[in-house]
Each structure stands twice: as C-alpha cells, then as structure tokens.
Amino acid sequence: MGRKAKYTKEQKVQACEDYLSGRKSAEQIKIELNMGKCGARLVLEWVKSYRVNGHSIFDNKSTNN
C-alpha cells in the first residue's frame, strides 16, 4: 500500500501554468493550496520540473504505490 499524494496532478499542472503565465505568484499558489510555510519553495520545484519535462512529470510513479 502506497501513500496518497497530497496534491493531484491537475493541481500541480494548474499551479505551474498559473505561475509561468504570471497570473499568480508562488506565494499565492501556496496559500490557495494550503501548503504551509515551505509551500512556495515546493511550487518553484514543481515549476522547474514542469519546464523540463512537461505535465508527465506529475504522473503516478510505481515507487509511490
């Protein structure tokens, strides 16, 4: 049994697209997703991965099942 992801693939993709388009800051996304104090840094990590690999980076991985 794997652990459940805290954020869905759709939430992560939307967060990256909102950030990259300039509609929202990492801080705004952190607040919307109720991420806690280190959430903005996590959003920026998502964006970095998203730029390189696209939305497929957020697909479920077998190591988390």
mmCIF file of the N, C-alpha and C atoms, coordinates in Angstrom:
data_MODEL
# 
_entry.id   MODEL 
# 
loop_
_atom_site.group_PDB 
_atom_site.id 
_atom_site.type_symbol 
_atom_site.label_atom_id 
_atom_site.label_alt_id 
_atom_site.label_comp_id 
_atom_site.label_asym_id 
_atom_site.label_entity_id 
_atom_site.label_seq_id 
_atom_site.pdbx_PDB_ins_code 
_atom_site.Cartn_x 
_atom_site.Cartn_y 
_atom_site.Cartn_z 
_atom_site.occupancy 
_atom_site.B_iso_or_equiv 
_atom_site.pdbx_formal_charge 
_atom_site.auth_seq_id 
_atom_site.auth_comp_id 
_atom_site.auth_asym_id 
_atom_site.auth_atom_id 
_atom_site.pdbx_PDB_model_num 
ATOM 1   N N  . MET A 1 1  ? 0.828  -1.173 0.000   1.00 0.00 ? 1  MET A N  1 
ATOM 2   C CA . MET A 1 1  ? 0.000  0.000  0.000   1.00 0.00 ? 1  MET A CA 1 
ATOM 3   C C  . MET A 1 1  ? 0.876  1.242  0.000   1.00 0.00 ? 1  MET A C  1 
ATOM 4   N N  . GLY A 1 2  ? 0.621  2.141  -0.932  1.00 0.00 ? 2  GLY A N  1 
ATOM 5   C CA . GLY A 1 2  ? 1.397  3.366  -1.011  1.00 0.00 ? 2  GLY A CA 1 
ATOM 6   C C  . GLY A 1 2  ? 0.697  4.512  -0.309  1.00 0.00 ? 2  GLY A C  1 
ATOM 7   N N  . ARG A 1 3  ? 1.398  5.575  -0.203  1.00 0.00 ? 3  ARG A N  1 
ATOM 8   C CA . ARG A 1 3  ? 0.794  6.745  0.420   1.00 0.00 ? 3  ARG A CA 1 
ATOM 9   C C  . ARG A 1 3  ? 0.032  7.556  -0.630  1.00 0.00 ? 3  ARG A C  1 
ATOM 10  N N  . LYS A 1 4  ? -0.931 8.303  -0.164  1.00 0.00 ? 4  LYS A N  1 
ATOM 11  C CA . LYS A 1 4  ? -1.749 9.108  -1.053  1.00 0.00 ? 4  LYS A CA 1 
ATOM 12  C C  . LYS A 1 4  ? -1.052 10.447 -1.289  1.00 0.00 ? 4  LYS A C  1 
ATOM 13  N N  . ALA A 1 5  ? -1.034 10.882 -2.534  1.00 0.00 ? 5  ALA A N  1 
ATOM 14  C CA . ALA A 1 5  ? -0.434 12.170 -2.856  1.00 0.00 ? 5  ALA A CA 1 
ATOM 15  C C  . ALA A 1 5  ? -1.240 13.298 -2.215  1.00 0.00 ? 5  ALA A C  1 
ATOM 16  N N  . LYS A 1 6  ? -0.552 14.309 -1.734  1.00 0.00 ? 6  LYS A N  1 
ATOM 17  C CA . LYS A 1 6  ? -1.234 15.435 -1.103  1.00 0.00 ? 6  LYS A CA 1 
ATOM 18  C C  . LYS A 1 6  ? -1.886 16.344 -2.125  1.00 0.00 ? 6  LYS A C  1 
ATOM 19  N N  . TYR A 1 7  ? -1.302 16.425 -3.314  1.00 0.00 ? 7  TYR A N  1 
ATOM 20  C CA . TYR A 1 7  ? -1.795 17.306 -4.358  1.00 0.00 ? 7  TYR A CA 1 
ATOM 21  C C  . TYR A 1 7  ? -1.969 16.495 -5.630  1.00 0.00 ? 7  TYR A C  1 
ATOM 22  N N  . THR A 1 8  ? -3.087 16.696 -6.310  1.00 0.00 ? 8  THR A N  1 
ATOM 23  C CA . THR A 1 8  ? -3.355 15.936 -7.527  1.00 0.00 ? 8  THR A CA 1 
ATOM 24  C C  . THR A 1 8  ? -2.489 16.439 -8.670  1.00 0.00 ? 8  THR A C  1 
ATOM 25  N N  . LYS A 1 9  ? -2.386 15.624 -9.686  1.00 0.00 ? 9  LYS A N  1 
ATOM 26  C CA . LYS A 1 9  ? -1.643 16.016 -10.884 1.00 0.00 ? 9  LYS A CA 1 
ATOM 27  C C  . LYS A 1 9  ? -2.244 17.302 -11.458 1.00 0.00 ? 9  LYS A C  1 
ATOM 28  N N  . GLU A 1 10 ? -3.565 17.388 -11.464 1.00 0.00 ? 10 GLU A N  1 
ATOM 29  C CA . GLU A 1 10 ? -4.241 18.562 -12.014 1.00 0.00 ? 10 GLU A CA 1 
ATOM 30  C C  . GLU A 1 10 ? -3.897 19.828 -11.221 1.00 0.00 ? 10 GLU A C  1 
ATOM 31  N N  . GLN A 1 11 ? -3.836 19.712 -9.903  1.00 0.00 ? 11 GLN A N  1 
ATOM 32  C CA . GLN A 1 11 ? -3.475 20.864 -9.077  1.00 0.00 ? 11 GLN A CA 1 
ATOM 33  C C  . GLN A 1 11 ? -2.049 21.318 -9.370  1.00 0.00 ? 11 GLN A C  1 
ATOM 34  N N  . LYS A 1 12 ? -1.150 20.378 -9.530  1.00 0.00 ? 12 LYS A N  1 
ATOM 35  C CA . LYS A 1 12 ? 0.246  20.710 -9.790  1.00 0.00 ? 12 LYS A CA 1 
ATOM 36  C C  . LYS A 1 12 ? 0.415  21.367 -11.158 1.00 0.00 ? 12 LYS A C  1 
ATOM 37  N N  . VAL A 1 13 ? -0.235 20.794 -12.172 1.00 0.00 ? 13 VAL A N  1 
ATOM 38  C CA . VAL A 1 13 ? -0.142 21.361 -13.521 1.00 0.00 ? 13 VAL A CA 1 
ATOM 39  C C  . VAL A 1 13 ? -0.734 22.766 -13.539 1.00 0.00 ? 13 VAL A C  1 
ATOM 40  N N  . GLN A 1 14 ? -1.904 22.940 -12.911 1.00 0.00 ? 14 GLN A N  1 
ATOM 41  C CA . GLN A 1 14 ? -2.536 24.259 -12.871 1.00 0.00 ? 14 GLN A CA 1 
ATOM 42  C C  . GLN A 1 14 ? -1.651 25.264 -12.132 1.00 0.00 ? 14 GLN A C  1 
ATOM 43  N N  . ALA A 1 15 ? -1.039 24.834 -11.046 1.00 0.00 ? 15 ALA A N  1 
ATOM 44  C CA . ALA A 1 15 ? -0.148 25.713 -10.293 1.00 0.00 ? 15 ALA A CA 1 
ATOM 45  C C  . ALA A 1 15 ? 1.024  26.160 -11.169 1.00 0.00 ? 15 ALA A C  1 
ATOM 46  N N  . CYS A 1 16 ? 1.617  25.232 -11.897 1.00 0.00 ? 16 CYS A N  1 
ATOM 47  C CA . CYS A 1 16 ? 2.744  25.569 -12.771 1.00 0.00 ? 16 CYS A CA 1 
ATOM 48  C C  . CYS A 1 16 ? 2.323  26.516 -13.876 1.00 0.00 ? 16 CYS A C  1 
ATOM 49  N N  . GLU A 1 17 ? 1.175  26.252 -14.488 1.00 0.00 ? 17 GLU A N  1 
ATOM 50  C CA . GLU A 1 17 ? 0.710  27.107 -15.574 1.00 0.00 ? 17 GLU A CA 1 
ATOM 51  C C  . GLU A 1 17 ? 0.367  28.506 -15.066 1.00 0.00 ? 17 GLU A C  1 
ATOM 52  N N  . ASP A 1 18 ? -0.262 28.587 -13.890 1.00 0.00 ? 18 ASP A N  1 
ATOM 53  C CA . ASP A 1 18 ? -0.580 29.889 -13.307 1.00 0.00 ? 18 ASP A CA 1 
ATOM 54  C C  . ASP A 1 18 ? 0.694  30.675 -13.000 1.00 0.00 ? 18 ASP A C  1 
ATOM 55  N N  . TYR A 1 19 ? 1.692  29.991 -12.469 1.00 0.00 ? 19 TYR A N  1 
ATOM 56  C CA . TYR A 1 19 ? 2.953  30.651 -12.130 1.00 0.00 ? 19 TYR A CA 1 
ATOM 57  C C  . TYR A 1 19 ? 3.682  31.120 -13.395 1.00 0.00 ? 19 TYR A C  1 
ATOM 58  N N  . LEU A 1 20 ? 3.793  30.225 -14.374 1.00 0.00 ? 20 LEU A N  1 
ATOM 59  C CA . LEU A 1 20 ? 4.548  30.555 -15.584 1.00 0.00 ? 20 LEU A CA 1 
ATOM 60  C C  . LEU A 1 20 ? 3.865  31.640 -16.415 1.00 0.00 ? 20 LEU A C  1 
ATOM 61  N N  . SER A 1 21 ? 2.541  31.714 -16.367 1.00 0.00 ? 21 SER A N  1 
ATOM 62  C CA . SER A 1 21 ? 1.828  32.739 -17.128 1.00 0.00 ? 21 SER A CA 1 
ATOM 63  C C  . SER A 1 21 ? 1.852  34.095 -16.423 1.00 0.00 ? 21 SER A C  1 
ATOM 64  N N  . GLY A 1 22 ? 2.237  34.083 -15.146 1.00 0.00 ? 22 GLY A N  1 
ATOM 65  C CA . GLY A 1 22 ? 2.283  35.318 -14.385 1.00 0.00 ? 22 GLY A CA 1 
ATOM 66  C C  . GLY A 1 22 ? 0.963  35.666 -13.705 1.00 0.00 ? 22 GLY A C  1 
ATOM 67  N N  . ARG A 1 23 ? -0.027 34.767 -13.801 1.00 0.00 ? 23 ARG A N  1 
ATOM 68  C CA . ARG A 1 23 ? -1.320 35.033 -13.165 1.00 0.00 ? 23 ARG A CA 1 
ATOM 69  C C  . ARG A 1 23 ? -1.228 35.014 -11.649 1.00 0.00 ? 23 ARG A C  1 
ATOM 70  N N  . LYS A 1 24 ? -0.347 34.153 -11.121 1.00 0.00 ? 24 LYS A N  1 
ATOM 71  C CA . LYS A 1 24 ? -0.226 34.020 -9.670  1.00 0.00 ? 24 LYS A CA 1 
ATOM 72  C C  . LYS A 1 24 ? 1.238  33.853 -9.293  1.00 0.00 ? 24 LYS A C  1 
ATOM 73  N N  . SER A 1 25 ? 1.557  34.282 -8.088  1.00 0.00 ? 25 SER A N  1 
ATOM 74  C CA . SER A 1 25 ? 2.905  34.080 -7.561  1.00 0.00 ? 25 SER A CA 1 
ATOM 75  C C  . SER A 1 25 ? 2.951  32.734 -6.829  1.00 0.00 ? 25 SER A C  1 
ATOM 76  N N  . ALA A 1 26 ? 4.141  32.280 -6.540  1.00 0.00 ? 26 ALA A N  1 
ATOM 77  C CA . ALA A 1 26 ? 4.297  31.039 -5.783  1.00 0.00 ? 26 ALA A CA 1 
ATOM 78  C C  . ALA A 1 26 ? 3.638  31.173 -4.412  1.00 0.00 ? 26 ALA A C  1 
ATOM 79  N N  . GLU A 1 27 ? 3.730  32.356 -3.848  1.00 0.00 ? 27 GLU A N  1 
ATOM 80  C CA . GLU A 1 27 ? 3.122  32.610 -2.530  1.00 0.00 ? 27 GLU A CA 1 
ATOM 81  C C  . GLU A 1 27 ? 1.599  32.506 -2.596  1.00 0.00 ? 27 GLU A C  1 
ATOM 82  N N  . GLN A 1 28 ? 0.990  33.042 -3.661  1.00 0.00 ? 28 GLN A N  1 
ATOM 83  C CA . GLN A 1 28 ? -0.463 32.954 -3.821  1.00 0.00 ? 28 GLN A CA 1 
ATOM 84  C C  . GLN A 1 28 ? -0.908 31.502 -3.993  1.00 0.00 ? 28 GLN A C  1 
ATOM 85  N N  . ILE A 1 29 ? -0.156 30.748 -4.776  1.00 0.00 ? 29 ILE A N  1 
ATOM 86  C CA . ILE A 1 29 ? -0.484 29.334 -5.005  1.00 0.00 ? 29 ILE A CA 1 
ATOM 87  C C  . ILE A 1 29 ? -0.372 28.556 -3.704  1.00 0.00 ? 29 ILE A C  1 
ATOM 88  N N  . LYS A 1 30 ? 0.669  28.841 -2.944  1.00 0.00 ? 30 LYS A N  1 
ATOM 89  C CA . LYS A 1 30 ? 0.870  28.187 -1.643  1.00 0.00 ? 30 LYS A CA 1 
ATOM 90  C C  . LYS A 1 30 ? -0.341 28.403 -0.744  1.00 0.00 ? 30 LYS A C  1 
ATOM 91  N N  . ILE A 1 31 ? -0.839 29.608 -0.707  1.00 0.00 ? 31 ILE A N  1 
ATOM 92  C CA . ILE A 1 31 ? -1.986 29.924 0.139   1.00 0.00 ? 31 ILE A CA 1 
ATOM 93  C C  . ILE A 1 31 ? -3.241 29.211 -0.362  1.00 0.00 ? 31 ILE A C  1 
ATOM 94  N N  . GLU A 1 32 ? -3.465 29.232 -1.672  1.00 0.00 ? 32 GLU A N  1 
ATOM 95  C CA . GLU A 1 32 ? -4.648 28.576 -2.245  1.00 0.00 ? 32 GLU A CA 1 
ATOM 96  C C  . GLU A 1 32 ? -4.679 27.084 -1.953  1.00 0.00 ? 32 GLU A C  1 
ATOM 97  N N  . LEU A 1 33 ? -3.510 26.448 -2.014  1.00 0.00 ? 33 LEU A N  1 
ATOM 98  C CA . LEU A 1 33 ? -3.444 25.002 -1.800  1.00 0.00 ? 33 LEU A CA 1 
ATOM 99  C C  . LEU A 1 33 ? -3.217 24.639 -0.336  1.00 0.00 ? 33 LEU A C  1 
ATOM 100 N N  . ASN A 1 34 ? -3.158 25.674 0.528   1.00 0.00 ? 34 ASN A N  1 
ATOM 101 C CA . ASN A 1 34 ? -2.987 25.449 1.968   1.00 0.00 ? 34 ASN A CA 1 
ATOM 102 C C  . ASN A 1 34 ? -1.753 24.577 2.234   1.00 0.00 ? 34 ASN A C  1 
ATOM 103 N N  . MET A 1 35 ? -0.614 25.024 1.735   1.00 0.00 ? 35 MET A N  1 
ATOM 104 C CA . MET A 1 35 ? 0.592  24.207 1.724   1.00 0.00 ? 35 MET A CA 1 
ATOM 105 C C  . MET A 1 35 ? 1.494  24.348 2.942   1.00 0.00 ? 35 MET A C  1 
ATOM 106 N N  . GLY A 1 36 ? 1.346  25.351 3.724   1.00 0.00 ? 36 GLY A N  1 
ATOM 107 C CA . GLY A 1 36 ? 2.244  25.506 4.860   1.00 0.00 ? 36 GLY A CA 1 
ATOM 108 C C  . GLY A 1 36 ? 3.398  26.425 4.532   1.00 0.00 ? 36 GLY A C  1 
ATOM 109 N N  . LYS A 1 37 ? 4.321  26.571 5.480   1.00 0.00 ? 37 LYS A N  1 
ATOM 110 C CA . LYS A 1 37 ? 5.355  27.603 5.352   1.00 0.00 ? 37 LYS A CA 1 
ATOM 111 C C  . LYS A 1 37 ? 6.369  27.360 4.242   1.00 0.00 ? 37 LYS A C  1 
ATOM 112 N N  . CYS A 1 38 ? 6.617  26.130 3.850   1.00 0.00 ? 38 CYS A N  1 
ATOM 113 C CA . CYS A 1 38 ? 7.596  25.847 2.792   1.00 0.00 ? 38 CYS A CA 1 
ATOM 114 C C  . CYS A 1 38 ? 6.939  25.591 1.438   1.00 0.00 ? 38 CYS A C  1 
ATOM 115 N N  . GLY A 1 39 ? 5.668  25.886 1.325   1.00 0.00 ? 39 GLY A N  1 
ATOM 116 C CA . GLY A 1 39 ? 4.913  25.594 0.111   1.00 0.00 ? 39 GLY A CA 1 
ATOM 117 C C  . GLY A 1 39 ? 5.401  26.334 -1.118  1.00 0.00 ? 39 GLY A C  1 
ATOM 118 N N  . ALA A 1 40 ? 5.791  27.590 -0.967  1.00 0.00 ? 40 ALA A N  1 
ATOM 119 C CA . ALA A 1 40 ? 6.241  28.372 -2.123  1.00 0.00 ? 40 ALA A CA 1 
ATOM 120 C C  . ALA A 1 40 ? 7.486  27.737 -2.747  1.00 0.00 ? 40 ALA A C  1 
ATOM 121 N N  . ARG A 1 41 ? 8.367  27.231 -1.908  1.00 0.00 ? 41 ARG A N  1 
ATOM 122 C CA . ARG A 1 41 ? 9.573  26.562 -2.425  1.00 0.00 ? 41 ARG A CA 1 
ATOM 123 C C  . ARG A 1 41 ? 9.191  25.298 -3.202  1.00 0.00 ? 41 ARG A C  1 
ATOM 124 N N  . LEU A 1 42 ? 8.215  24.562 -2.703  1.00 0.00 ? 42 LEU A N  1 
ATOM 125 C CA . LEU A 1 42 ? 7.753  23.358 -3.389  1.00 0.00 ? 42 LEU A CA 1 
ATOM 126 C C  . LEU A 1 42 ? 7.132  23.714 -4.733  1.00 0.00 ? 42 LEU A C  1 
ATOM 127 N N  . VAL A 1 43 ? 6.354  24.782 -4.783  1.00 0.00 ? 43 VAL A N  1 
ATOM 128 C CA . VAL A 1 43 ? 5.759  25.227 -6.046  1.00 0.00 ? 43 VAL A CA 1 
ATOM 129 C C  . VAL A 1 43 ? 6.866  25.525 -7.053  1.00 0.00 ? 43 VAL A C  1 
ATOM 130 N N  . LEU A 1 44 ? 7.914  26.190 -6.626  1.00 0.00 ? 44 LEU A N  1 
ATOM 131 C CA . LEU A 1 44 ? 9.021  26.515 -7.529  1.00 0.00 ? 44 LEU A CA 1 
ATOM 132 C C  . LEU A 1 44 ? 9.740  25.251 -8.011  1.00 0.00 ? 44 LEU A C  1 
ATOM 133 N N  . GLU A 1 45 ? 9.817  24.232 -7.163  1.00 0.00 ? 45 GLU A N  1 
ATOM 134 C CA . GLU A 1 45 ? 10.396 22.948 -7.578  1.00 0.00 ? 45 GLU A CA 1 
ATOM 135 C C  . GLU A 1 45 ? 9.522  22.287 -8.636  1.00 0.00 ? 45 GLU A C  1 
ATOM 136 N N  . TRP A 1 46 ? 8.194  22.350 -8.444  1.00 0.00 ? 46 TRP A N  1 
ATOM 137 C CA . TRP A 1 46 ? 7.265  21.816 -9.449  1.00 0.00 ? 46 TRP A CA 1 
ATOM 138 C C  . TRP A 1 46 ? 7.465  22.518 -10.783 1.00 0.00 ? 46 TRP A C  1 
ATOM 139 N N  . VAL A 1 47 ? 7.573  23.849 -10.733 1.00 0.00 ? 47 VAL A N  1 
ATOM 140 C CA . VAL A 1 47 ? 7.716  24.644 -11.948 1.00 0.00 ? 47 VAL A CA 1 
ATOM 141 C C  . VAL A 1 47 ? 9.009  24.283 -12.681 1.00 0.00 ? 47 VAL A C  1 
ATOM 142 N N  . LYS A 1 48 ? 10.070 24.130 -11.937 1.00 0.00 ? 48 LYS A N  1 
ATOM 143 C CA . LYS A 1 48 ? 11.362 23.769 -12.543 1.00 0.00 ? 48 LYS A CA 1 
ATOM 144 C C  . LYS A 1 48 ? 11.260 22.424 -13.270 1.00 0.00 ? 48 LYS A C  1 
ATOM 145 N N  . SER A 1 49 ? 10.648 21.438 -12.630 1.00 0.00 ? 49 SER A N  1 
ATOM 146 C CA . SER A 1 49 ? 10.470 20.127 -13.253 1.00 0.00 ? 49 SER A CA 1 
ATOM 147 C C  . SER A 1 49 ? 9.520  20.199 -14.438 1.00 0.00 ? 49 SER A C  1 
ATOM 148 N N  . TYR A 1 50 ? 8.479  20.997 -14.297 1.00 0.00 ? 50 TYR A N  1 
ATOM 149 C CA . TYR A 1 50 ? 7.475  21.141 -15.349 1.00 0.00 ? 50 TYR A CA 1 
ATOM 150 C C  . TYR A 1 50 ? 8.082  21.759 -16.602 1.00 0.00 ? 50 TYR A C  1 
ATOM 151 N N  . ARG A 1 51 ? 8.958  22.729 -16.429 1.00 0.00 ? 51 ARG A N  1 
ATOM 152 C CA . ARG A 1 51 ? 9.617  23.361 -17.577 1.00 0.00 ? 51 ARG A CA 1 
ATOM 153 C C  . ARG A 1 51 ? 10.426 22.352 -18.381 1.00 0.00 ? 51 ARG A C  1 
ATOM 154 N N  . VAL A 1 52 ? 11.088 21.442 -17.702 1.00 0.00 ? 52 VAL A N  1 
ATOM 155 C CA . VAL A 1 52 ? 11.963 20.476 -18.362 1.00 0.00 ? 52 VAL A CA 1 
ATOM 156 C C  . VAL A 1 52 ? 11.177 19.303 -18.952 1.00 0.00 ? 52 VAL A C  1 
ATOM 157 N N  . ASN A 1 53 ? 10.219 18.763 -18.171 1.00 0.00 ? 53 ASN A N  1 
ATOM 158 C CA . ASN A 1 53 ? 9.571  17.508 -18.549 1.00 0.00 ? 53 ASN A CA 1 
ATOM 159 C C  . ASN A 1 53 ? 8.108  17.613 -18.938 1.00 0.00 ? 53 ASN A C  1 
ATOM 160 N N  . GLY A 1 54 ? 7.482  18.759 -18.753 1.00 0.00 ? 54 GLY A N  1 
ATOM 161 C CA . GLY A 1 54 ? 6.064  18.886 -19.058 1.00 0.00 ? 54 GLY A CA 1 
ATOM 162 C C  . GLY A 1 54 ? 5.211  18.233 -17.987 1.00 0.00 ? 54 GLY A C  1 
ATOM 163 N N  . HIS A 1 55 ? 3.914  18.129 -18.271 1.00 0.00 ? 55 HIS A N  1 
ATOM 164 C CA . HIS A 1 55 ? 2.982  17.622 -17.260 1.00 0.00 ? 55 HIS A CA 1 
ATOM 165 C C  . HIS A 1 55 ? 3.207  16.155 -16.906 1.00 0.00 ? 55 HIS A C  1 
ATOM 166 N N  . SER A 1 56 ? 3.907  15.407 -17.747 1.00 0.00 ? 56 SER A N  1 
ATOM 167 C CA . SER A 1 56 ? 4.128  13.985 -17.464 1.00 0.00 ? 56 SER A CA 1 
ATOM 168 C C  . SER A 1 56 ? 4.972  13.765 -16.212 1.00 0.00 ? 56 SER A C  1 
ATOM 169 N N  . ILE A 1 57 ? 5.674  14.790 -15.766 1.00 0.00 ? 57 ILE A N  1 
ATOM 170 C CA . ILE A 1 57 ? 6.496  14.670 -14.571 1.00 0.00 ? 57 ILE A CA 1 
ATOM 171 C C  . ILE A 1 57 ? 5.631  14.355 -13.344 1.00 0.00 ? 57 ILE A C  1 
ATOM 172 N N  . PHE A 1 58 ? 4.344  14.718 -13.394 1.00 0.00 ? 58 PHE A N  1 
ATOM 173 C CA . PHE A 1 58 ? 3.456  14.524 -12.262 1.00 0.00 ? 58 PHE A CA 1 
ATOM 174 C C  . PHE A 1 58 ? 2.644  13.226 -12.342 1.00 0.00 ? 58 PHE A C  1 
ATOM 175 N N  . ASP A 1 59 ? 2.915  12.392 -13.334 1.00 0.00 ? 59 ASP A N  1 
ATOM 176 C CA . ASP A 1 59 ? 2.218  11.101 -13.413 1.00 0.00 ? 59 ASP A CA 1 
ATOM 177 C C  . ASP A 1 59 ? 2.595  10.246 -12.216 1.00 0.00 ? 59 ASP A C  1 
ATOM 178 N N  . ASN A 1 60 ? 1.685  9.369  -11.825 1.00 0.00 ? 60 ASN A N  1 
ATOM 179 C CA . ASN A 1 60 ? 1.970  8.467  -10.699 1.00 0.00 ? 60 ASN A CA 1 
ATOM 180 C C  . ASN A 1 60 ? 3.167  7.599  -11.009 1.00 0.00 ? 60 ASN A C  1 
ATOM 181 N N  . LYS A 1 61 ? 4.016  7.438  -10.051 1.00 0.00 ? 61 LYS A N  1 
ATOM 182 C CA . LYS A 1 61 ? 5.209  6.612  -10.211 1.00 0.00 ? 61 LYS A CA 1 
ATOM 183 C C  . LYS A 1 61 ? 5.022  5.307  -9.429  1.00 0.00 ? 61 LYS A C  1 
ATOM 184 N N  . SER A 1 62 ? 5.605  4.267  -9.922  1.00 0.00 ? 62 SER A N  1 
ATOM 185 C CA . SER A 1 62 ? 5.436  2.967  -9.280  1.00 0.00 ? 62 SER A CA 1 
ATOM 186 C C  . SER A 1 62 ? 6.075  2.919  -7.898  1.00 0.00 ? 62 SER A C  1 
ATOM 187 N N  . THR A 1 63 ? 7.030  3.781  -7.617  1.00 0.00 ? 63 THR A N  1 
ATOM 188 C CA . THR A 1 63 ? 7.680  3.774  -6.307  1.00 0.00 ? 63 THR A CA 1 
ATOM 189 C C  . THR A 1 63 ? 6.784  4.333  -5.212  1.00 0.00 ? 63 THR A C  1 
ATOM 190 N N  . ASN A 1 64 ? 5.694  5.018  -5.594  1.00 0.00 ? 64 ASN A N  1 
ATOM 191 C CA . ASN A 1 64 ? 4.795  5.615  -4.621  1.00 0.00 ? 64 ASN A CA 1 
ATOM 192 C C  . ASN A 1 64 ? 3.509  4.807  -4.482  1.00 0.00 ? 64 ASN A C  1 
ATOM 193 N N  . ASN A 1 65 ? 3.508  3.604  -5.007  1.00 0.00 ? 65 ASN A N  1 
ATOM 194 C CA . ASN A 1 65 ? 2.303  2.761  -4.931  1.00 0.00 ? 65 ASN A CA 1 
ATOM 195 C C  . ASN A 1 65 ? 2.440  1.705  -3.860  1.00 0.00 ? 65 ASN A C  1 
# 
